[in-house]
Amino acid sequence: MKAGVRGLSVQALAKRYGDASVFQNVSLDVAPGEFVAIVGESGVGKSTLLNCMAGLDHWDTGRIVQDGTDLGSLDAQQRALWRRRHVGFVFQAFHVLPHLDVAQNVALPLMLLGQRDDARVSGMLDAVGLAGTGTRLPQQLSGGQLQRVAIARALVHRPALLLADEPTGNLDPATAARVMELLASQTREHGASLVLVTHSEAAAARADRVLHLRAEGIEGA
């Protein structure tokens, strides 16, 4: 996928900590609306790779290009602004703010962009099966409901890139399956490029493609 083409392109990426190589020669493309899962052994750098895709971590060689924007050409402030507009992140630990109600948590990305759209927030809550919960506090919800809040928050500003780091790790199998179905269907509906890192074979099985990350590169791309 060349610069200027829509979607995410990772080209010959390498990451080191001192003299130790985390991974090298990682190349993959993810088209808009495509769901790619990345699996691999613990410690191989899956979460680090995801953080690089989000511009949260630095890499040593290679390129990351998203919808024509070369992340390596952006300084820290420019990356933060790019991430605010174009990236949605779903974490294993939910990371909802306990002092804000559900609707306020979902609205956070819009607030950071200087936008207010109560109708869009309400629509996202309805889409993830949480209609009528907007005034509840996070401690009043189950783990599965909190993960759906996190998905609604990640999608509400309609990002081009959605990154998910073990989003079902704290959920029971039945709830995890429902969350993965929701994540996949919402990604396709919004036309985002979804990259999931996971240890779960069931979660990875939902993806359009499964890639295996190893220290020397990535297989299946």
Backbone as CSV, one residue per row, in Angstrom:
resi,resn,N_x,N_y,N_z,CA_x,CA_y,CA_z,C_x,C_y,C_z
1,MET,0.852,-1.185,0.000,0.000,0.000,0.000,0.892,1.240,0.000
2,LYS,0.799,2.055,-0.989,1.667,3.207,-1.130,1.121,4.404,-0.357
3,ALA,2.033,5.372,-0.071,1.603,6.592,0.573,0.531,7.248,-0.281
4,GLY,-0.514,7.752,0.381,-1.619,8.364,-0.343,-2.792,7.421,-0.525
5,VAL,-2.550,6.117,-0.404,-3.622,5.129,-0.490,-4.284,5.013,0.876
6,ARG,-5.602,4.868,0.894,-6.314,4.807,2.167,-5.982,3.522,2.907
7,GLY,-6.010,3.611,4.234,-5.714,2.477,5.083,-4.387,2.642,5.789
8,LEU,-3.962,1.573,6.446,-2.720,1.567,7.216,-1.664,0.747,6.488
9,SER,-0.454,1.274,6.426,0.667,0.555,5.827,1.867,0.613,6.770
10,VAL,2.342,-0.552,7.185,3.555,-0.672,8.007,4.629,-1.289,7.125
11,GLN,5.766,-0.621,7.033,6.784,-1.005,6.057,8.135,-1.235,6.731
12,ALA,8.553,-2.511,6.781,9.883,-2.910,7.271,10.199,-2.293,8.624
13,LEU,9.253,-2.391,9.548,9.407,-1.759,10.859,10.304,-2.593,11.763
14,ALA,11.151,-1.906,12.528,12.024,-2.568,13.508,12.039,-1.750,14.786
15,LYS,12.088,-2.444,15.924,12.100,-1.802,17.231,13.133,-2.483,18.114
16,ARG,13.961,-1.663,18.761,14.980,-2.187,19.664,14.908,-1.467,20.996
17,TYR,15.281,-2.162,22.056,15.533,-1.557,23.359,17.010,-1.750,23.655
18,GLY,17.803,-0.697,23.495,19.239,-0.841,23.636,19.778,-1.742,22.550
19,ASP,20.491,-2.785,22.941,21.036,-3.738,21.970,20.078,-4.879,21.659
20,ALA,18.959,-4.933,22.390,18.013,-6.043,22.212,16.962,-5.683,21.174
21,SER,16.782,-6.572,20.198,15.764,-6.380,19.168,14.431,-6.924,19.666
22,VAL,13.381,-6.095,19.585,12.037,-6.552,19.939,11.420,-7.261,18.738
23,PHE,11.401,-6.576,17.600,10.978,-7.177,16.337,11.669,-6.433,15.210
24,GLN,11.681,-7.045,14.041,12.279,-6.412,12.878,11.562,-6.899,11.617
25,ASN,11.723,-6.118,10.544,11.175,-6.489,9.238,9.672,-6.793,9.290
26,VAL,8.926,-5.929,10.008,7.474,-6.093,10.104,6.805,-5.229,9.038
27,SER,6.118,-5.870,8.112,5.400,-5.168,7.049,3.990,-5.734,6.935
28,LEU,2.999,-4.857,6.882,1.615,-5.277,6.692,0.785,-4.098,6.223
29,ASP,-0.290,-4.392,5.503,-1.257,-3.394,5.064,-2.632,-3.782,5.600
30,VAL,-3.394,-2.780,6.010,-4.764,-3.002,6.467,-5.660,-2.004,5.742
31,ALA,-6.604,-2.510,4.972,-7.493,-1.656,4.188,-8.622,-1.107,5.059
32,PRO,-9.267,-0.015,4.644,-10.447,0.472,5.360,-11.528,-0.611,5.424
33,GLY,-12.101,-0.796,6.613,-13.127,-1.813,6.795,-12.591,-3.210,7.016
34,GLU,-11.266,-3.378,7.004,-10.659,-4.699,7.193,-10.269,-4.904,8.648
35,PHE,-10.402,-6.134,9.111,-10.107,-6.530,10.484,-8.945,-7.519,10.443
36,VAL,-7.805,-7.108,11.004,-6.610,-7.940,11.047,-6.256,-8.228,12.505
37,ALA,-6.040,-9.493,12.826,-5.603,-9.889,14.170,-4.122,-10.251,14.133
38,ILE,-3.406,-9.828,15.158,-1.988,-10.158,15.299,-1.823,-11.004,16.552
39,VAL,-1.261,-12.196,16.365,-1.019,-13.111,17.474,0.479,-13.381,17.570
40,GLY,0.881,-13.957,18.688,2.293,-14.268,18.891,2.558,-14.558,20.346
41,GLU,3.731,-15.098,20.628,4.090,-15.451,21.994,4.208,-14.209,22.863
42,SER,4.056,-14.390,24.162,4.238,-13.284,25.100,5.655,-12.733,24.984
43,GLY,5.778,-11.421,25.009,7.085,-10.791,24.963,7.613,-10.533,23.575
44,VAL,6.851,-10.902,22.539,7.334,-10.716,21.170,7.108,-9.284,20.674
45,GLY,6.328,-8.501,21.431,6.181,-7.095,21.081,4.869,-6.722,20.428
46,LYS,3.808,-7.509,20.664,2.523,-7.210,20.020,1.975,-5.849,20.461
47,SER,1.959,-5.618,21.767,1.443,-4.340,22.261,2.360,-3.190,21.855
48,THR,3.661,-3.437,21.823,4.600,-2.411,21.377,4.342,-2.036,19.932
49,LEU,4.086,-3.040,19.086,3.775,-2.773,17.685,2.498,-1.950,17.574
50,LEU,1.489,-2.287,18.362,0.240,-1.539,18.347,0.482,-0.082,18.772
51,ASN,1.309,0.110,19.794,1.628,1.469,20.248,2.390,2.249,19.182
52,CYS,3.222,1.571,18.414,3.903,2.240,17.299,2.883,2.678,16.250
53,MET,1.921,1.811,15.947,0.891,2.163,14.973,0.094,3.388,15.414
54,ALA,-0.035,3.560,16.725,-0.770,4.702,17.264,0.117,5.935,17.425
55,GLY,1.395,5.798,17.103,2.304,6.916,17.308,2.601,7.180,18.766
56,LEU,2.351,6.193,19.630,2.620,6.334,21.060,4.017,5.887,21.428
57,ASP,4.623,5.074,20.594,5.970,4.555,20.832,6.815,4.828,19.594
58,HIS,8.124,4.858,19.802,9.044,5.122,18.700,9.575,3.802,18.142
59,TRP,9.923,3.802,16.877,10.560,2.657,16.245,11.907,3.102,15.686
60,ASP,12.746,2.139,15.353,14.119,2.470,14.963,14.292,2.586,13.458
61,THR,13.677,1.702,12.699,13.725,1.787,11.238,12.372,1.395,10.675
62,GLY,12.107,1.824,9.445,10.858,1.513,8.779,9.901,2.693,8.786
63,ARG,8.711,2.475,8.237,7.719,3.532,8.094,6.341,3.036,8.508
64,ILE,5.540,3.957,9.023,4.112,3.720,9.247,3.368,4.848,8.561
65,VAL,2.484,4.479,7.630,1.722,5.464,6.862,0.242,5.145,7.017
66,GLN,-0.553,6.151,7.409,-1.985,5.956,7.558,-2.709,7.009,6.722
67,ASP,-3.476,6.547,5.744,-4.199,7.448,4.841,-3.291,8.546,4.283
68,GLY,-2.070,8.166,3.907,-1.138,9.106,3.293,-0.294,9.900,4.258
69,THR,-0.548,9.793,5.563,0.248,10.509,6.566,1.366,9.610,7.073
70,ASP,2.605,10.038,6.872,3.779,9.318,7.361,4.012,9.726,8.810
71,LEU,3.757,8.801,9.755,3.861,9.154,11.174,5.273,9.571,11.557
72,GLY,6.274,9.034,10.860,7.657,9.368,11.170,7.999,10.814,10.884
73,SER,7.178,11.487,10.089,7.441,12.890,9.746,6.797,13.850,10.735
74,LEU,6.036,13.341,11.702,5.319,14.184,12.659,6.089,14.299,13.968
75,ASP,6.061,15.493,14.571,6.649,15.630,15.903,5.613,15.183,16.936
76,ALA,5.967,15.249,18.223,5.106,14.700,19.275,3.744,15.379,19.302
77,GLN,3.719,16.701,19.151,2.447,17.414,19.177,1.598,17.077,17.962
78,GLN,2.236,16.983,16.807,1.501,16.628,15.586,0.935,15.213,15.671
79,ARG,1.706,14.301,16.262,1.204,12.932,16.432,-0.003,12.913,17.364
80,ALA,0.049,13.707,18.438,-1.071,13.749,19.379,-2.334,14.255,18.685
81,LEU,-2.197,15.280,17.862,-3.346,15.818,17.139,-3.859,14.813,16.101
82,TRP,-2.915,14.145,15.403,-3.305,13.107,14.436,-4.060,11.990,15.143
83,ARG,-3.535,11.550,16.295,-4.146,10.445,17.040,-5.557,10.844,17.505
84,ARG,-5.701,12.069,17.954,-6.993,12.550,18.448,-8.062,12.474,17.366
85,ARG,-7.670,12.772,16.128,-8.630,12.815,15.026,-8.852,11.449,14.367
86,HIS,-7.804,10.645,14.302,-7.835,9.501,13.394,-7.758,8.125,14.059
87,VAL,-7.539,8.055,15.378,-7.321,6.771,16.037,-8.341,6.552,17.149
88,GLY,-8.866,5.329,17.207,-9.648,4.873,18.342,-8.918,3.706,18.983
89,PHE,-8.852,3.676,20.321,-8.089,2.634,21.018,-9.010,1.922,22.004
90,VAL,-9.028,0.592,21.969,-9.796,-0.213,22.917,-8.801,-1.042,23.726
91,PHE,-8.847,-0.896,25.044,-7.889,-1.553,25.927,-8.548,-2.712,26.676
92,GLN,-7.703,-3.616,27.174,-8.199,-4.729,27.981,-8.838,-4.222,29.271
93,ALA,-8.260,-3.173,29.857,-8.700,-2.695,31.167,-9.781,-1.617,31.079
94,PHE,-10.368,-1.426,29.896,-11.488,-0.506,29.652,-11.064,0.965,29.680
95,HIS,-10.406,1.390,30.781,-9.944,2.780,30.927,-11.078,3.795,30.798
96,VAL,-12.226,3.478,31.396,-13.281,4.489,31.510,-12.989,5.333,32.743
97,LEU,-13.465,6.562,32.745,-13.226,7.478,33.864,-14.369,7.335,34.870
98,PRO,-14.068,6.926,36.111,-15.130,6.574,37.062,-16.006,7.751,37.489
99,HIS,-15.488,8.975,37.401,-16.259,10.134,37.858,-17.160,10.709,36.773
100,LEU,-17.058,10.170,35.555,-17.928,10.592,34.459,-18.985,9.526,34.199
101,ASP,-20.185,9.946,33.799,-21.201,8.950,33.467,-20.898,8.338,32.096
102,VAL,-21.698,7.373,31.713,-21.446,6.612,30.488,-21.415,7.535,29.271
103,ALA,-22.409,8.404,29.145,-22.468,9.301,27.981,-21.264,10.233,27.940
104,GLN,-20.840,10.726,29.087,-19.677,11.615,29.133,-18.402,10.876,28.750
105,ASN,-18.275,9.622,29.173,-17.118,8.814,28.775,-17.079,8.623,27.263
106,VAL,-18.228,8.294,26.684,-18.278,8.075,25.241,-17.990,9.369,24.486
107,ALA,-18.420,10.493,25.033,-18.272,11.786,24.357,-16.860,12.349,24.419
108,LEU,-15.965,11.740,25.191,-14.623,12.314,25.398,-13.873,12.620,24.095
109,PRO,-13.805,11.710,23.123,-13.078,12.032,21.890,-13.656,13.245,21.160
110,LEU,-14.974,13.389,21.174,-15.593,14.550,20.540,-15.246,15.820,21.303
111,MET,-15.250,15.738,22.631,-14.907,16.900,23.450,-13.482,17.360,23.162
112,LEU,-12.557,16.408,23.017,-11.164,16.754,22.738,-11.011,17.405,21.368
113,LEU,-11.941,17.120,20.465,-11.927,17.744,19.140,-12.721,19.043,19.101
114,GLY,-13.232,19.457,20.275,-14.007,20.688,20.329,-15.390,20.553,19.734
115,GLN,-15.900,19.331,19.707,-17.222,19.073,19.128,-18.182,18.600,20.225
116,ARG,-19.439,18.877,20.033,-20.466,18.308,20.909,-21.561,17.770,20.017
117,ASP,-21.868,16.505,20.206,-22.885,15.873,19.374,-23.599,14.824,20.217
118,ASP,-24.572,15.282,21.007,-25.296,14.376,21.896,-26.023,13.295,21.116
119,ALA,-26.497,13.635,19.917,-27.220,12.657,19.108,-26.288,11.534,18.662
120,ARG,-25.051,11.886,18.310,-24.104,10.849,17.891,-23.736,9.950,19.067
121,VAL,-23.543,10.549,20.243,-23.241,9.757,21.441,-24.377,8.800,21.739
122,SER,-25.601,9.310,21.693,-26.767,8.464,21.944,-26.878,7.360,20.903
123,GLY,-26.580,7.692,19.653,-26.632,6.698,18.582,-25.595,5.601,18.759
124,MET,-24.403,5.983,19.223,-23.363,4.979,19.454,-23.737,4.058,20.605
125,LEU,-24.314,4.622,21.665,-24.742,3.785,22.787,-25.830,2.812,22.346
126,ASP,-26.724,3.268,21.495,-27.754,2.395,20.956,-27.128,1.297,20.099
127,ALA,-26.117,1.666,19.287,-25.474,0.705,18.393,-24.771,-0.407,19.153
128,VAL,-24.237,-0.089,20.348,-23.529,-1.114,21.127,-24.436,-1.764,22.175
129,GLY,-25.748,-1.506,22.079,-26.689,-2.167,22.967,-26.776,-1.585,24.352
130,LEU,-26.449,-0.294,24.497,-26.463,0.343,25.811,-27.410,1.542,25.849
131,ALA,-28.446,1.517,25.023,-29.424,2.607,25.029,-30.019,2.761,26.428
132,GLY,-30.144,3.988,26.891,-30.743,4.265,28.187,-29.781,4.215,29.357
133,THR,-28.484,3.949,29.091,-27.513,3.853,30.194,-26.645,5.106,30.321
134,GLY,-26.909,6.125,29.529,-26.016,7.274,29.459,-25.774,7.970,30.768
135,THR,-26.754,7.969,31.677,-26.590,8.682,32.945,-26.028,7.794,34.052
136,ARG,-25.783,6.542,33.774,-25.208,5.651,34.784,-23.712,5.906,34.944
137,LEU,-23.195,5.595,36.114,-21.763,5.666,36.357,-21.134,4.310,36.045
138,PRO,-19.842,4.298,35.689,-19.191,3.031,35.305,-19.325,1.926,36.340
139,GLN,-19.296,2.278,37.637,-19.373,1.232,38.657,-20.725,0.539,38.702
140,GLN,-21.697,1.069,37.965,-23.015,0.442,37.907,-23.138,-0.541,36.742
141,LEU,-22.060,-0.719,35.980,-22.096,-1.575,34.803,-21.240,-2.820,35.004
142,SER,-21.554,-3.871,34.229,-20.749,-5.095,34.233,-19.498,-4.897,33.380
143,GLY,-18.584,-5.870,33.453,-17.372,-5.799,32.639,-17.676,-5.771,31.150
144,GLY,-18.634,-6.597,30.726,-18.997,-6.609,29.308,-19.606,-5.289,28.862
145,GLN,-20.415,-4.683,29.735,-20.989,-3.383,29.408,-19.904,-2.306,29.335
146,LEU,-18.945,-2.361,30.256,-17.855,-1.386,30.240,-17.029,-1.500,28.958
147,GLN,-16.820,-2.727,28.481,-16.067,-2.881,27.240,-16.858,-2.321,26.063
148,ARG,-18.179,-2.440,26.109,-18.991,-1.854,25.053,-18.970,-0.325,25.120
149,VAL,-18.893,0.229,26.334,-18.689,1.681,26.473,-17.366,2.081,25.815
150,ALA,-16.322,1.282,26.062,-15.004,1.578,25.493,-15.039,1.523,23.964
151,ILE,-15.784,0.570,23.406,-15.905,0.473,21.942,-16.659,1.683,21.391
152,ALA,-17.765,2.062,22.064,-18.517,3.240,21.628,-17.627,4.482,21.667
153,ARG,-16.849,4.620,22.727,-15.942,5.779,22.841,-14.895,5.759,21.730
154,ALA,-14.379,4.592,21.401,-13.334,4.491,20.375,-13.873,4.810,18.985
155,LEU,-15.176,4.630,18.773,-15.760,4.796,17.440,-16.519,6.101,17.249
156,VAL,-16.827,6.807,18.344,-17.768,7.929,18.255,-17.277,9.052,17.350
157,HIS,-15.959,9.246,17.257,-15.429,10.319,16.400,-15.095,9.816,15.000
158,ARG,-15.538,8.568,14.706,-15.392,7.949,13.382,-13.938,7.919,12.912
159,PRO,-13.065,7.283,13.687,-11.645,7.234,13.331,-11.398,6.314,12.147
160,ALA,-10.340,6.600,11.408,-9.962,5.747,10.285,-9.215,4.504,10.744
161,LEU,-8.616,4.568,11.937,-7.801,3.471,12.454,-8.291,3.108,13.849
162,LEU,-8.628,1.832,14.047,-9.078,1.330,15.343,-8.088,0.269,15.807
163,LEU,-7.551,0.461,17.008,-6.558,-0.442,17.571,-7.112,-1.053,18.851
164,ALA,-6.999,-2.371,18.996,-7.567,-3.067,20.149,-6.502,-3.971,20.770
165,ASP,-6.232,-3.768,22.047,-5.203,-4.516,22.760,-5.861,-5.453,23.766
166,GLU,-5.962,-6.741,23.402,-6.564,-7.775,24.248,-7.917,-7.321,24.817
167,PRO,-8.850,-6.870,23.982,-10.088,-6.289,24.518,-11.007,-7.274,25.207
168,THR,-10.780,-8.584,25.033,-11.647,-9.574,25.679,-10.942,-10.292,26.825
169,GLY,-9.751,-9.831,27.195,-8.951,-10.551,28.187,-9.582,-10.647,29.556
170,ASN,-10.453,-9.680,29.916,-11.084,-9.688,31.239,-12.525,-10.182,31.215
171,LEU,-12.935,-10.782,30.094,-14.336,-11.152,29.925,-14.519,-12.662,29.858
172,ASP,-15.692,-13.140,30.284,-15.995,-14.563,30.147,-16.219,-14.877,28.670
173,PRO,-16.112,-16.147,28.274,-16.158,-16.490,26.847,-17.402,-16.004,26.115
174,ALA,-18.578,-16.131,26.738,-19.801,-15.723,26.057,-19.828,-14.210,25.844
175,THR,-19.446,-13.459,26.877,-19.409,-11.998,26.755,-18.337,-11.580,25.760
176,ALA,-17.195,-12.273,25.783,-16.107,-11.964,24.845,-16.572,-12.144,23.401
177,ALA,-17.324,-13.202,23.143,-17.816,-13.451,21.788,-18.742,-12.327,21.332
178,ARG,-19.612,-11.860,22.230,-20.528,-10.760,21.880,-19.748,-9.473,21.628
179,VAL,-18.736,-9.213,22.442,-17.927,-8.007,22.267,-17.176,-8.053,20.941
180,MET,-16.627,-9.217,20.583,-15.896,-9.322,19.320,-16.820,-9.158,18.119
181,GLU,-18.020,-9.691,18.211,-19.000,-9.518,17.138,-19.328,-8.035,16.962
182,LEU,-19.502,-7.355,18.078,-19.799,-5.927,18.038,-18.637,-5.134,17.454
183,LEU,-17.431,-5.446,17.908,-16.241,-4.729,17.436,-16.073,-4.909,15.924
184,ALA,-16.238,-6.136,15.444,-16.087,-6.414,14.013,-17.170,-5.731,13.189
185,SER,-18.421,-5.813,13.636,-19.515,-5.245,12.846,-19.449,-3.729,12.815
186,GLN,-19.103,-3.105,13.939,-19.008,-1.649,13.983,-17.826,-1.146,13.152
187,THR,-16.725,-1.901,13.149,-15.573,-1.519,12.338,-15.944,-1.493,10.861
188,ARG,-16.621,-2.537,10.412,-16.993,-2.608,8.998,-18.015,-1.529,8.648
189,GLU,-18.950,-1.284,9.556,-19.969,-0.264,9.291,-19.347,1.121,9.160
190,HIS,-18.325,1.410,9.979,-17.699,2.730,9.973,-16.519,2.817,9.008
191,GLY,-16.127,1.690,8.404,-15.043,1.707,7.430,-13.678,1.959,8.021
192,ALA,-13.487,1.591,9.282,-12.185,1.755,9.931,-11.277,0.580,9.589
193,SER,-9.985,0.805,9.703,-9.003,-0.290,9.640,-8.795,-0.762,11.075
194,LEU,-9.138,-2.011,11.376,-9.042,-2.544,12.737,-7.851,-3.484,12.859
195,VAL,-6.989,-3.210,13.846,-5.888,-4.106,14.186,-6.076,-4.532,15.637
196,LEU,-6.176,-5.843,15.846,-6.360,-6.437,17.164,-5.128,-7.254,17.512
197,VAL,-4.585,-7.071,18.719,-3.568,-7.999,19.209,-4.199,-8.819,20.324
198,THR,-3.956,-10.126,20.306,-4.645,-11.005,21.233,-3.910,-12.320,21.415
199,HIS,-4.156,-12.950,22.573,-3.746,-14.336,22.802,-4.911,-15.292,22.548
200,SER,-6.092,-14.739,22.350,-7.305,-15.545,22.250,-7.512,-16.051,20.834
201,GLU,-7.530,-17.366,20.661,-7.807,-17.943,19.349,-9.221,-17.622,18.897
202,ALA,-10.163,-17.579,19.851,-11.554,-17.283,19.498,-11.688,-15.852,18.983
203,ALA,-10.975,-14.918,19.633,-11.024,-13.525,19.185,-10.374,-13.376,17.816
204,ALA,-9.228,-14.024,17.636,-8.520,-13.931,16.354,-9.331,-14.532,15.224
205,ALA,-10.130,-15.545,15.538,-10.923,-16.221,14.509,-11.974,-15.309,13.883
206,ARG,-12.293,-14.190,14.543,-13.269,-13.250,13.999,-12.670,-12.391,12.885
207,ALA,-11.337,-12.370,12.778,-10.662,-11.445,11.868,-10.721,-11.911,10.419
208,ASP,-10.537,-10.955,9.504,-10.417,-11.283,8.088,-9.097,-11.992,7.806
209,ARG,-8.052,-11.592,8.540,-6.728,-12.218,8.417,-6.097,-12.316,9.791
210,VAL,-5.310,-13.374,9.992,-4.555,-13.543,11.233,-3.076,-13.546,10.886
211,LEU,-2.313,-12.637,11.486,-0.880,-12.523,11.257,-0.130,-12.971,12.512
212,HIS,1.000,-13.625,12.321,1.799,-14.129,13.431,3.077,-13.296,13.562
213,LEU,3.183,-12.590,14.692,4.366,-11.753,14.932,5.442,-12.572,15.623
214,ARG,6.645,-12.514,15.020,7.823,-13.134,15.619,8.937,-12.100,15.636
215,ALA,9.995,-12.378,16.350,11.080,-11.407,16.489,11.673,-11.042,15.138
216,GLU,11.661,-11.994,14.196,12.305,-11.744,12.896,11.344,-11.192,11.857
217,GLY,10.059,-11.024,12.205,9.134,-10.475,11.231,7.712,-10.922,11.494
218,ILE,6.859,-10.760,10.500,5.447,-11.107,10.641,5.059,-12.020,9.492
219,GLU,4.283,-13.047,9.785,3.885,-14.033,8.772,2.390,-13.940,8.521
220,GLY,2.030,-14.144,7.284,0.633,-14.135,6.892,0.210,-12.837,6.257
221,ALA,1.121,-11.837,6.195,0.766,-10.528,5.621,0.636,-10.630,4.123
